[in-house]
Amino acid sequence: MNYLSHIYLSGDNEDIILGNFLGDYVKGHLSKLHDTSYNKDIILGIALHRQIDAFTDQHPIVKQSMSRIRHRYHKFSGIVIDMFYDHIFAKNFHHFSAIELEDFSANFYQILQKREDDLPAALDRMIISMTSRDWLTNYANLEGLKWSLKGISSRLKYESDIENATEILTAQYQEFEDDFFQFFPEIQAHCQKFIENPVF
């Protein structure tokens, strides 16, 4: 699961959305965050982000998706599948939301702008790129997915070739889409249960 899925799975609470967005950038034990400026719902969002990652990484359907590309992408397979799933989610967003993807994305960018004081300065450059290039909406097309994979590849320490992963997606599109549609209701239910009764 990448940015679009994480944001969607956060629900409508702005603080939970913000915390989930920050999940990759806030390290350490969650108990230590209570002495920071983060409120309880932002911390819940960070915890939710970790729940999503853990649930996804160990799910057999996700592992099935990864098995199709592991021969080529090895330790980078998880990154590629996260992006494949966000692409398929974006492409089929109308099945999951009454809000158009473009409007959903714009609403999130407005949250980032409104809450910029709560975001670390280290993310400024990334957020400018995300909002100006409309990453979330562009996940829905293969060109946007390829561009995003190329950006991730440029930040990796080792050669990965993940920018060309769309070739595998195109060749086995139905299989990956079937995997996603089996998996996503389960992650939705898991996240809803966690938000209603958070234990961390």
C-alpha positions, 0 to 999 in steps of 0.5 A: 500500500502506498500513499493513496491507499494509506490516506483512504484507509485513514477515514475522514479524521484529518489528524489520523490522515496526517499521522498516517501520511507521516508514518514512514517518517516518524521512527521509534516507539509510539509511547515516546510520541506522547511527549511531542507536539503530536496529538492522540489522533496523529499518533493513532494515524502513525500507529495505523500506518504501521498496522497497514504495513504489517498486515500487508507484508504478511498477507498471503495474497500480497505474497502471491503478488510478490511471487510473480515479480521476485525473480526480477526485483528480489528485495524490492518486490514489496515496493513494486507491489505497493505501487501496483496496488495503488495504481489499481486502486486509483484506476478503480477508485470509483468502486470505493468512493462516491468522491472523484479521485481528483477531488479526493486528491485535491482535498488531501493536498489542501490538508497538507497546505493547511497543516504545514506547521505540523509537517517536518521541513524535510518533507517540503520538497517531496510535498511540493512535487506531490501536489504540483504533479498530482501524484495521487491522481496520476497513479491511475495511469501507467505513465504516472505509475512509471514516473513514480517508480522511476522517482523511487528508483533514483532514491534507492542505494542499489540498482533496481530497474523498478522503473520498468516494472510496468512491463510485468504489470501489463503482461499479468494485469488481470492477475494483479487486479484480481489479487488486489480486489481480494485483498483490499476488503480485508485491509479495509476491515482491519483498519476500521476495526483498529481505528474503532478499537486501537491497541498499541 
